[in-house]
Amino acid sequence: IDEGASYLKLKQVNEELVAQNKQLMQELYGKQTAKTPVFKKVHDTIGGGQIYTFVDGDVIFNSINRKDNYFTINRGKVQGVFPKMGVIAPNGIAGIVVNTTDHYALVQSVLSVHKIRISAALKNSGYFGTLTWDGEDSRTMHLADVPKYVSLKVGDTVVTAGKSAIFPMGVMVGKVAGYQVDSKTGFWNISVELNEKMGKLSKVFVVKNLKKAEVQKIQDTLSVQIKKDKDLQ
């Protein structure tokens, strides 16, 4: 083999790769976005008849080493993002919007000891409980309130249960990493390894439930109904 010819061929290939990479980088980062992101309508085909819309965003700040963690995204009121909207990432749930400006939003991460309570379910059986974080391992959350007679095993899939107006049903959460009966409650205490690596959070999607106001309206009648029930006793 002619070593000189091989060297020239390799040099040519390398220059072509550099040129292609430069072109790609220019397309990705060298141009301003042509249009403002808008929510795209998606019909929930899993159940419940809810309609959701989504807008994509990029994480520009993130923390995972506090008791209550937050991240900031480059989408705000102008793009239709407001508090109490759910935020998901390509591989699973990420957090809930707590504050917004015109172009940015502050999101409370699922890795928060306080205020974050997410309705999640075992995909195989459909039994649901409450998902929380204990402030220890950024890779793991805990699912409580699942009855101990429910069969489960390590590796079972955990998804959002769709029992609130924040997250659609069936969004990926993670896999069962371990479980034991909680001596205080008599229910399972299930360790769930998150599917999304929160320390690598980059691209996210904000969720808007178009029927949230209607759901909240009927939920607000609960206190009235409870009062009526007491008056009848």
C-alpha positions as a printed Julia matrix, in Angstrom:
233×3 Matrix{Float64}:
   0.0    0.0    0.0
   1.28   3.47  -0.87
   1.61   5.17   2.55
   1.67   8.61   0.94
  -1.59   7.98  -0.91
  -3.19   6.55   2.28
  -2.15   9.65   4.23
  -3.58  12.01   1.61
  -6.85  10.01   1.54
  -7.11  10.12   5.33
  -6.39  13.87   5.32
  -9.12  14.42   2.74
 -11.67  12.41   4.75
 -10.77  14.32   7.91
 -11.19  17.69   6.15
 -14.58  16.59   4.85
 -15.67  15.59   8.36
 -14.52  18.94   9.76
 -16.46  20.77   7.05
 -19.59  18.7    7.72
 -19.28  19.29  11.46
 -18.85  23.04  10.93
 -21.95  23.09   8.75
 -23.91  21.17  11.4
 -22.75  23.46  14.21
 -23.73  26.49  12.14
 -27.2   25.08  11.56
 -27.63  24.17  15.23
 -26.14  27.19  16.98
 -25.33  29.87  14.4
 -28.84  31.0   13.57
 -31.56  32.61  15.6
 -34.75  30.6   15.9
 -37.0   31.66  13.06
 -40.29  31.41  14.95
 -41.5   31.52  18.52
 -42.22  28.06  19.97
 -45.91  27.34  20.27
 -47.86  24.64  22.05
 -48.78  21.65  19.92
 -52.06  19.88  20.63
 -51.92  16.19  21.54
 -54.96  14.04  22.31
 -54.56  11.62  25.2
 -55.34   8.23  23.68
 -54.56   6.28  26.86
 -57.72   7.28  28.69
 -59.69  10.03  30.38
 -60.32  12.1   27.27
 -57.99  14.86  28.37
 -56.32  17.06  25.8
 -52.77  18.3   26.36
 -50.46  20.67  24.56
 -46.67  20.77  24.81
 -43.92  23.33  24.25
 -40.24  22.46  24.21
 -37.58  24.27  26.21
 -33.91  24.12  27.22
 -32.6   23.9   30.77
 -30.21  26.79  31.46
 -29.68  26.16  35.19
 -30.13  23.04  37.3
 -29.41  21.75  40.81
 -29.59  18.25  42.31
 -27.66  18.56  45.59
 -30.19  20.43  47.75
 -33.18  19.24  49.77
 -35.42  21.18  47.37
 -34.02  21.47  43.86
 -35.0   23.75  41.0
 -34.1   24.3   37.37
 -34.69  27.2   35.0
 -35.88  26.91  31.4
 -35.88  29.42  28.55
 -39.66  29.51  28.11
 -42.12  31.8   29.92
 -45.43  33.65  29.74
 -44.85  34.71  26.14
 -44.78  31.04  25.15
 -47.81  30.23  27.32
 -45.94  28.77  30.31
 -47.47  29.4   33.75
 -47.19  28.03  37.31
 -48.56  24.56  38.13
 -47.79  23.17  34.68
 -45.99  19.84  34.55
 -42.57  19.49  32.96
 -41.33  16.25  31.4
 -38.03  15.31  29.76
 -37.43  12.87  26.89
 -36.98   9.97  29.34
 -39.41  10.82  32.12
 -40.96  13.34  34.5
 -38.86  16.34  35.56
 -40.81  18.82  37.68
 -43.57  21.42  38.07
 -43.46  25.11  37.1
 -43.58  27.4   40.16
 -42.86  30.86  38.71
 -42.51  32.58  35.34
 -41.31  35.77  33.69
 -41.99  36.7   30.08
 -39.29  34.42  28.7
 -38.18  32.14  31.55
 -39.7   29.72  34.03
 -38.54  28.38  37.38
 -39.35  24.7   37.8
 -39.35  22.77  41.06
 -37.57  19.51  40.35
 -39.03  16.13  41.27
 -35.93  15.98  43.49
 -37.6   18.08  46.19
 -38.44  16.95  49.7
 -41.21  19.53  50.15
 -44.34  20.21  48.09
 -43.67  17.64  45.35
 -46.23  14.8   45.54
 -46.86  12.99  42.27
 -49.52  10.39  41.58
 -47.74   7.39  40.04
 -48.76   3.83  39.23
 -47.33   0.38  38.61
 -47.86  -0.05  34.89
 -48.56  -3.79  35.01
 -51.23  -3.76  37.72
 -52.52  -0.19  37.54
 -52.3    0.28  41.31
 -51.23   3.81  42.16
 -49.73   5.67  45.07
 -47.8    8.81  45.97
 -44.3    9.43  44.61
 -41.91  11.52  46.74
 -38.19  12.13  47.22
 -36.4   11.62  50.55
 -33.51  13.98  49.85
 -30.87  11.27  49.62
 -30.14   9.73  46.21
 -30.76  11.86  43.1
 -31.39   8.68  41.11
 -34.21   7.33  43.28
 -37.7    8.33  44.43
 -40.15   6.41  46.63
 -43.67   5.23  45.88
 -45.96   4.86  48.92
 -49.62   3.96  49.56
 -49.64   0.86  47.34
 -51.37  -2.02  49.23
 -49.05  -4.85  50.26
 -51.26  -7.46  48.6
 -50.3   -6.0   45.21
 -47.78  -8.23  43.42
 -44.64  -6.51  42.17
 -41.04  -7.28  41.33
 -37.77  -5.48  40.73
 -37.77  -4.04  37.22
 -41.51  -3.29  37.05
 -42.29  -0.05  35.23
 -43.68   2.96  37.11
 -45.58   5.68  35.2
 -47.69   8.72  36.03
 -51.2    7.73  37.09
 -53.01  10.67  35.52
 -54.89  11.34  38.79
 -54.12  15.05  38.71
 -54.45  17.85  36.15
 -50.66  18.27  35.9
 -49.25  15.17  34.16
 -50.93  13.01  31.52
 -51.45   9.35  32.27
 -48.62   6.99  31.32
 -45.59   9.31  31.35
 -42.48   7.31  32.21
 -41.16   7.61  35.78
 -38.76   4.69  36.22
 -38.3    1.1   37.35
 -38.86  -0.62  40.7
 -35.42  -0.95  42.32
 -36.54  -2.49  45.63
 -39.47  -2.71  48.02
 -40.47  -3.53  51.58
 -43.54  -3.17  53.78
 -43.63   0.07  55.74
 -44.12  -0.97  59.38
 -45.97   2.27  60.17
 -48.53   2.17  57.36
 -48.69  -1.49  56.33
 -48.33  -0.47  52.67
 -45.43  -1.02  50.28
 -42.5    1.39  50.39
 -41.17   1.08  46.85
 -37.84   2.45  45.66
 -38.1    3.73  42.09
 -34.99   4.32  39.98
 -35.74   7.33  37.81
 -35.55   6.8   34.07
 -34.47  10.41  33.53
 -30.96  11.31  34.73
 -31.75  14.56  36.51
 -28.1   15.62  36.64
 -27.99  15.6   32.83
 -31.27  17.44  32.26
 -31.11  19.4   29.01
 -34.24  19.35  26.81
 -37.68  19.45  28.45
 -41.35  19.82  27.48
 -43.92  21.86  29.4
 -47.38  20.29  29.61
 -50.6   22.29  29.46
 -53.89  20.56  30.24
 -56.62  22.32  28.26
 -59.28  20.99  30.65
 -57.43  21.92  33.85
 -59.78  24.79  34.68
 -62.81  22.53  34.33
 -61.19  19.83  36.49
 -60.27  22.41  39.15
 -63.82  23.78  39.12
 -65.34  20.41  39.99
 -62.6   19.73  42.58
 -63.44  23.05  44.28
 -66.97  21.78  44.92
 -65.57  19.07  47.2
 -65.47  21.27  50.3
 -69.07  22.3   49.69
 -70.11  18.67  49.36
 -68.28  17.69  52.56
 -70.13  20.46  54.44
 -73.45  19.19  53.08
 -72.61  15.66  54.21
 -71.82  16.86  57.72
 -75.08  18.78  57.92
 -76.97  15.58  57.1
 -75.29  13.61  59.9
